[in-house]
Amino acid sequence: MFFILALLAFFAIALPDAMLGVAWPFMRVTFDQPLAALTLVLPFGVAATLVSASGWTWAAARLGLGRLLAGSVALSAVALLCCAVAPAYWVIVASAVLFGLSGGAIDAALNSYAARHFGPRQINFMHAAYGVGAASSPLIVTIVVSTGTSWRWAYLIVMIIQVVLTVMFAVSSRRWNKAAKTQTAHGLSSASPGRPRRWRPPPRAAAGLLVVAVESGLESVVGLWAFVFLLQDVTLEPATAGVVVSGYWAALVVGRVLLGSVAERVGTWPVLATTSIAAVVAAALLLSRQPVPSAAGVVLLGLTLAPIYPLLVLTTAERTTARSMDRLVGFQGAADTLGSITCASLAGLIMAADLTGFAYCVLALALLTSGGIWALKPRKHSPARPPR
C-alpha cells in the first residue's frame, strides 16, 4: 500500500509543477500581466521548496510522517484552489509559496522513506511516476483550453485529484507513522520538536550534494534548452525538434522503469557508473550539431540520466550516519532544486552569446556528473538494499 501511495504522491506533486508553463499564456491575459511576469512567480516557489526540503525532519518530528504527508498534499490542494479562484496576479505568486512548501516536504519525506524501505526498482518507479504526472498536467490544461473553457477549470480538476490523495494519506496516517517507527528512531529523532539543530554534512555527504546538484542541473538544461538548440543551431523543423524533446522526457520515464529493474539485479553502483559514462557519450553527440546525432544525443541523455538521481537517493546511507540520513535526503532535495535553477540560468546566459554553448554546457555537466559518481563509488559494492 505504501508503495502505491508513494507512486500517487509523486504523480500528484508533478501536476502543479508542470502545468504552470502551459497555463501561463492564458493566465497572464486574465490578470493583464506581461509574459515575463512568470519570472516573479518562480523564485518564490523555489525558495519555499528549499526551506521545506531542508527542514522537513523538524516538521516530521512535530507532526509525524503520516500527518506531514497528508498536510502537505492538502496544502497543494489549497494552492490549486487559490489559483482557480484567484482574483489577481498576487494570489498566483502567493500560491507558488504554498506549492513549494508542499512539494519540498513530500519529495524529501518520500525519498527518505524510499531510501530506507524501497529497492532500486521501486524508487525508480516512484520517480517515473513524477515524470508521468509532469506529462499529464500540460495535457489537462491543453484539453481544457482547447474546448474554449477557462484555464481555471484545469486547476480545479487537478485540485480534485489532490483532495482524493489527501483523504488517502489522512486515512493511512497512523500506518505511515507505524511503518516509519524505525526511521523515526534512527533519523527523525535528531530533529527535536523545538528549534532545529545545525547540521554539518561530512565530506562524502557534501560531495554527494554537489553531484546531485550538477546532475539535476544537467537534466534541467537539456529539458529547458534542447528545443532552442535543435531549432536554431541544428536547424531542425519545429515539429521535429518538439518530438525530440518529448522523446527526452519519455526516455526519462522509460529509463527509470527499465534501468531500475536492472539495478535490482546487478547492483546500484554498476548502473550508476555505466549510465554516467553513457551520458558523456550522449552529450558528445551534440557537438556534431548535425540533425541525426544531435537528436539521438538528446533522447539518449534522457535514457542515461533517468536512474541517476533516484539511485543517488537510494545510496544516501553510504554517505552519512543513520541518524542524519533523513536530513541529508532533505538537503539533497534542496540541492536538486538549486542545481536545476542555477545551471539552467547559466546555460541560458551562455546560449545568449552563442547557441553552440548548449552542447559544451551539457558535455561539461555530464563530465562533472560522471566524475563525481566515480569519486563517490565505493571500492566494494553490493546491490543496494534498504538498511535494516
C-alpha positions as CSV (number, residue, x, y, z in Angstrom):
1,M,0.0,0.0,0.0
2,F,2.8,2.4,0.9
3,F,4.5,1.9,-2.5
4,I,1.2,2.7,-4.3
5,L,0.7,5.8,-2.2
6,A,4.2,6.9,-2.9
7,L,3.6,6.5,-6.7
8,L,0.4,8.5,-6.4
9,A,2.1,11.2,-4.3
10,F,4.9,11.7,-6.8
11,F,2.4,11.7,-9.7
12,A,0.4,14.3,-7.8
13,I,3.2,16.8,-6.9
14,A,4.3,16.8,-10.5
15,L,0.9,18.0,-11.7
16,P,1.1,21.7,-10.5
17,D,4.9,21.8,-11.3
18,A,4.4,21.1,-14.9
19,M,1.1,22.8,-15.7
20,L,2.1,26.4,-14.9
21,G,4.2,26.8,-18.1
22,V,1.3,25.7,-20.3
23,A,-1.3,27.7,-18.4
24,W,0.6,30.9,-18.0
25,P,-0.1,32.4,-21.5
26,F,-3.8,32.2,-20.7
27,M,-3.4,33.2,-17.0
28,R,-1.4,36.4,-17.9
29,V,-4.2,37.5,-20.2
30,T,-6.7,37.1,-17.3
31,F,-4.6,39.2,-15.0
32,D,-3.3,41.6,-17.6
33,Q,0.4,40.7,-17.0
34,P,3.4,40.6,-19.4
35,L,4.8,37.2,-20.3
36,A,7.9,38.0,-18.2
37,A,5.8,38.2,-15.0
38,L,6.2,34.5,-14.6
39,T,9.8,35.1,-13.6
40,L,8.5,36.6,-10.3
41,V,6.4,33.5,-9.5
42,L,9.3,31.0,-9.9
43,P,11.7,32.4,-7.3
44,F,9.1,32.4,-4.5
45,G,8.3,28.7,-5.3
46,V,11.9,27.8,-5.4
47,A,12.7,29.5,-2.1
48,A,9.8,27.8,-0.4
49,T,10.9,24.4,-1.8
50,L,14.4,24.9,-0.5
51,V,13.1,25.7,3.0
52,S,10.6,22.8,3.0
53,A,13.1,20.2,1.7
54,S,15.8,21.3,4.1
55,G,13.6,21.4,7.2
56,W,11.2,18.6,6.7
57,T,12.7,16.5,9.5
58,W,11.8,19.2,12.0
59,A,8.2,19.2,10.8
60,A,8.0,15.4,10.8
61,A,9.3,15.3,14.4
62,R,6.4,17.5,15.4
63,L,3.6,16.1,13.3
64,G,4.7,12.5,12.4
65,L,5.3,11.3,8.9
66,G,1.7,10.5,8.1
67,R,0.3,13.9,9.1
68,L,3.2,15.7,7.3
69,L,2.4,13.9,4.1
70,A,-1.4,14.4,4.4
71,G,-1.0,18.0,5.3
72,S,1.5,18.7,2.5
73,V,-0.9,17.2,-0.1
74,A,-3.8,19.2,1.4
75,L,-1.6,22.4,1.2
76,S,-1.2,21.7,-2.5
77,A,-4.9,21.3,-2.9
78,V,-5.4,24.7,-1.2
79,A,-2.9,26.3,-3.5
80,L,-4.7,24.8,-6.6
81,L,-8.0,26.2,-5.3
82,C,-6.4,29.6,-4.8
83,C,-5.1,29.6,-8.3
84,A,-8.5,28.5,-9.7
85,V,-10.4,31.4,-8.0
86,A,-7.5,33.9,-8.0
87,P,-8.9,37.5,-8.4
88,A,-5.4,38.9,-9.1
89,Y,-1.8,38.1,-10.0
90,W,-0.5,38.4,-6.4
91,V,-2.6,35.3,-5.5
92,I,-0.7,33.3,-8.0
93,V,2.6,34.4,-6.5
94,A,1.4,33.5,-3.0
95,S,0.2,30.1,-4.3
96,A,3.7,29.4,-5.6
97,V,4.9,29.6,-2.0
98,L,2.3,27.0,-0.9
99,F,3.2,24.7,-3.8
100,G,6.9,25.0,-2.8
101,L,6.3,24.2,0.8
102,S,4.1,21.2,-0.2
103,G,6.3,19.8,-2.9
104,G,9.5,20.1,-1.0
105,A,8.2,18.3,2.1
106,I,6.6,15.5,0.1
107,D,9.6,15.0,-2.1
108,A,12.1,14.8,0.8
109,A,9.8,12.7,3.1
110,L,9.0,10.1,0.5
111,N,12.6,10.0,-0.8
112,S,13.8,9.4,2.8
113,Y,11.2,6.7,3.3
114,A,12.1,5.1,0.0
115,A,15.8,5.2,0.7
116,R,15.1,3.1,3.8
117,H,12.4,0.8,2.7
118,F,12.5,0.5,-1.1
119,G,14.9,-1.1,-3.5
120,P,16.3,0.2,-6.8
121,R,13.3,-0.8,-8.9
122,Q,10.7,0.7,-6.6
123,I,12.5,4.0,-6.1
124,N,13.0,4.4,-9.9
125,F,9.3,3.6,-10.4
126,M,8.4,6.3,-7.9
127,H,10.4,8.9,-9.8
128,A,9.0,7.6,-13.1
129,A,5.5,8.4,-11.6
130,Y,6.7,12.0,-11.3
131,G,7.5,12.0,-15.0
132,V,4.1,10.7,-15.8
133,G,2.5,13.4,-13.8
134,A,4.7,16.1,-15.4
135,A,3.5,14.9,-18.8
136,S,-0.2,14.7,-17.8
137,S,-1.0,18.1,-16.4
138,P,0.1,20.0,-19.5
139,L,-2.3,17.7,-21.4
140,I,-5.1,18.5,-18.9
141,V,-4.6,22.3,-19.5
142,T,-4.4,21.8,-23.2
143,I,-7.6,19.8,-23.4
144,V,-9.4,22.4,-21.1
145,V,-8.4,25.5,-23.0
146,S,-8.8,23.9,-26.5
147,T,-12.5,23.4,-25.7
148,G,-12.9,27.1,-25.0
149,T,-13.1,26.6,-21.3
150,S,-11.2,28.8,-18.8
151,W,-7.8,27.7,-17.6
152,R,-9.2,27.8,-14.1
153,W,-11.0,24.5,-14.7
154,A,-7.7,22.8,-15.3
155,Y,-6.6,23.8,-11.8
156,L,-9.9,22.6,-10.3
157,I,-9.5,19.2,-12.0
158,V,-6.0,18.8,-10.6
159,M,-7.3,20.0,-7.2
160,I,-9.9,17.2,-7.1
161,I,-7.0,14.7,-7.7
162,Q,-5.1,16.2,-4.8
163,V,-8.1,16.2,-2.5
164,V,-8.6,12.5,-3.1
165,L,-5.0,11.8,-2.4
166,T,-5.2,13.9,0.8
167,V,-8.0,11.7,2.1
168,M,-6.0,8.6,1.3
169,F,-3.0,9.9,3.2
170,A,-5.1,11.0,6.1
171,V,-6.8,7.6,6.4
172,S,-3.4,5.9,6.3
173,S,-1.6,8.4,8.5
174,R,-1.2,6.1,11.5
175,R,0.1,3.3,9.3
176,W,2.7,5.6,7.9
177,N,3.8,6.6,11.4
178,K,4.0,2.9,12.4
179,A,5.9,1.9,9.3
180,A,8.3,4.7,9.9
181,K,8.9,3.9,13.5
182,T,12.4,2.6,12.9
183,Q,13.1,5.5,10.6
184,T,12.0,8.0,13.3
185,A,14.1,6.3,15.9
186,H,17.2,6.5,13.8
187,G,16.7,9.6,11.8
188,L,14.0,12.0,12.7
189,S,14.9,11.9,16.4
190,S,17.9,14.0,15.5
191,A,15.5,16.9,14.8
192,S,13.8,17.8,18.0
193,P,10.3,19.3,18.0
194,G,11.9,22.6,19.3
195,R,14.5,24.6,17.4
196,P,16.1,22.6,14.6
197,R,19.8,21.8,15.3
198,R,22.5,22.9,12.9
199,W,23.9,20.0,11.0
200,R,27.2,20.0,9.1
201,P,27.4,17.2,6.4
202,P,30.6,15.1,6.4
203,P,32.8,15.5,3.3
204,R,31.4,12.5,1.5
205,A,27.9,13.7,2.0
206,A,28.8,17.2,0.8
207,A,30.3,15.7,-2.3
208,G,27.1,13.8,-2.9
209,L,25.2,17.1,-2.6
210,L,27.4,18.6,-5.4
211,V,26.8,15.6,-7.6
212,V,23.1,15.8,-7.1
213,A,23.1,19.5,-7.9
214,V,25.1,19.0,-11.1
215,E,23.1,16.0,-12.3
216,S,19.8,17.7,-11.7
217,G,21.2,20.8,-13.4
218,L,22.1,18.7,-16.4
219,E,18.5,17.3,-16.6
220,S,17.1,20.8,-16.5
221,V,19.4,22.3,-19.0
222,V,18.6,19.6,-21.6
223,G,14.8,19.8,-20.8
224,L,14.7,23.6,-21.0
225,W,17.1,24.5,-23.7
226,A,17.3,21.5,-26.1
227,F,14.4,22.7,-28.2
228,V,16.1,26.1,-28.8
229,F,19.4,24.4,-29.7
230,L,17.8,21.9,-32.1
231,L,15.6,24.6,-33.7
232,Q,18.1,27.5,-34.1
233,D,21.5,25.9,-34.1
234,V,20.9,22.4,-35.6
235,T,18.1,23.9,-37.7
236,L,15.5,21.1,-37.3
237,E,11.9,21.8,-38.1
238,P,9.8,23.0,-35.1
239,A,7.7,19.9,-35.1
240,T,10.7,17.6,-35.3
241,A,12.5,19.5,-32.5
242,G,9.4,19.2,-30.4
243,V,9.2,15.4,-30.9
244,V,12.8,15.0,-30.0
245,V,12.3,17.0,-26.7
246,S,9.2,14.9,-26.0
247,G,11.3,11.9,-26.6
248,Y,13.8,13.1,-24.0
249,W,11.1,13.3,-21.3
250,A,9.6,10.0,-22.4
251,A,13.1,8.4,-22.2
252,L,13.5,9.7,-18.6
253,V,10.3,7.8,-17.6
254,V,11.1,4.6,-19.6
255,G,14.7,4.6,-18.4
256,R,13.7,4.7,-14.7
257,V,11.3,1.8,-15.3
258,L,13.8,-0.3,-17.2
259,L,17.1,0.6,-15.5
260,G,15.6,0.4,-12.0
261,S,14.9,-3.3,-12.7
262,V,18.5,-3.7,-14.0
263,A,19.9,-2.1,-10.8
264,E,17.8,-4.5,-8.8
265,R,19.7,-7.4,-10.4
266,V,23.2,-6.2,-10.9
267,G,23.5,-3.6,-8.1
268,T,23.2,0.2,-7.8
269,W,26.7,1.3,-8.4
270,P,27.3,-0.6,-11.6
271,V,24.3,1.0,-13.1
272,L,25.3,4.5,-11.8
273,A,28.8,4.1,-13.2
274,T,27.7,2.8,-16.6
275,T,24.9,5.3,-17.2
276,S,27.1,8.2,-16.2
277,I,29.7,7.3,-18.8
278,A,26.9,6.7,-21.4
279,A,25.6,10.2,-20.6
280,V,29.0,11.7,-21.5
281,V,28.9,9.8,-24.8
282,A,25.4,11.0,-25.5
283,A,26.4,14.6,-24.7
284,A,29.4,14.4,-27.0
285,L,27.0,13.6,-29.9
286,L,25.6,17.2,-29.6
287,L,29.0,18.6,-30.6
288,S,28.4,17.5,-34.1
289,R,25.5,20.0,-34.5
290,Q,24.1,17.6,-37.1
291,P,20.4,16.6,-37.1
292,V,20.6,12.9,-36.5
293,P,23.4,12.7,-34.0
294,S,22.1,15.7,-32.1
295,A,18.6,14.3,-31.9
296,A,19.9,10.9,-30.8
297,G,22.1,12.6,-28.2
298,V,19.2,14.4,-26.6
299,V,17.0,11.3,-26.4
300,L,19.9,9.1,-25.1
301,L,20.6,11.7,-22.4
302,G,17.1,11.2,-21.1
303,L,17.6,7.4,-21.1
304,T,21.1,7.5,-19.4
305,L,20.3,10.2,-16.8
306,A,17.0,8.6,-15.8
307,P,18.1,6.3,-13.0
308,I,20.9,8.5,-11.6
309,Y,19.1,10.8,-9.1
310,P,16.8,8.0,-7.7
311,L,19.8,5.7,-7.2
312,L,21.8,8.6,-5.6
313,V,19.0,8.9,-3.2
314,L,19.0,5.2,-2.5
315,T,22.7,5.3,-1.7
316,T,22.4,8.2,0.8
317,A,23.0,5.9,3.8
318,E,26.5,5.2,2.4
319,R,27.5,8.9,2.8
320,T,26.3,9.7,6.3
321,T,25.2,8.1,9.6
322,A,21.8,6.5,10.0
323,R,20.8,9.3,12.4
324,S,21.5,12.0,9.9
325,M,20.2,10.2,6.8
326,D,16.8,11.8,6.7
327,R,18.2,15.2,7.0
328,L,20.7,14.5,4.2
329,V,17.9,13.3,1.9
330,G,16.2,16.7,2.5
331,F,19.3,18.6,1.7
332,Q,19.7,16.5,-1.5
333,G,16.2,17.6,-2.5
334,A,17.2,21.2,-1.9
335,A,20.4,20.6,-4.0
336,D,18.3,19.2,-6.7
337,T,16.1,22.3,-6.9
338,L,19.1,24.8,-6.6
339,G,21.1,22.9,-9.1
340,S,18.3,22.9,-11.6
341,I,17.6,26.6,-11.4
342,T,21.3,27.7,-11.3
343,C,22.5,25.5,-14.2
344,A,19.5,26.3,-16.4
345,S,20.0,30.0,-15.8
346,L,23.7,29.9,-16.6
347,A,23.2,27.8,-19.7
348,G,20.7,30.4,-20.9
349,L,23.2,33.2,-20.4
350,I,25.8,31.3,-22.4
351,M,23.4,30.5,-25.2
352,A,22.5,34.1,-25.5
353,A,26.1,34.7,-26.6
354,D,26.5,31.5,-28.7
355,L,23.9,28.8,-29.2
356,T,26.6,26.2,-29.6
357,G,27.4,26.8,-26.0
358,F,24.5,24.5,-25.2
359,A,26.4,21.4,-26.4
360,Y,29.5,22.4,-24.4
361,C,27.5,23.1,-21.2
362,V,25.8,19.7,-21.5
363,L,29.1,17.9,-22.1
364,A,30.8,19.8,-19.2
365,L,27.9,18.9,-16.8
366,A,27.9,15.3,-18.0
367,L,31.6,15.0,-17.3
368,L,31.3,16.5,-13.8
369,T,28.4,14.2,-13.1
370,S,30.3,11.1,-14.2
371,G,33.4,12.1,-12.4
372,G,31.5,12.8,-9.2
373,I,29.8,9.4,-9.4
374,W,33.0,7.6,-9.9
375,A,34.5,9.5,-7.0
376,L,31.6,8.5,-4.7
377,K,31.6,4.9,-5.9
378,P,32.9,2.6,-3.1
379,R,35.6,0.2,-4.0
380,K,33.5,-2.7,-2.9
381,H,29.8,-2.7,-3.5
382,S,26.7,-4.8,-3.3
383,P,23.2,-4.4,-4.6
384,A,21.7,-1.5,-2.6
385,R,19.1,-2.6,-0.2
386,P,17.2,-0.7,2.4
387,P,19.1,-0.7,5.7
388,R,17.7,-3.0,8.4
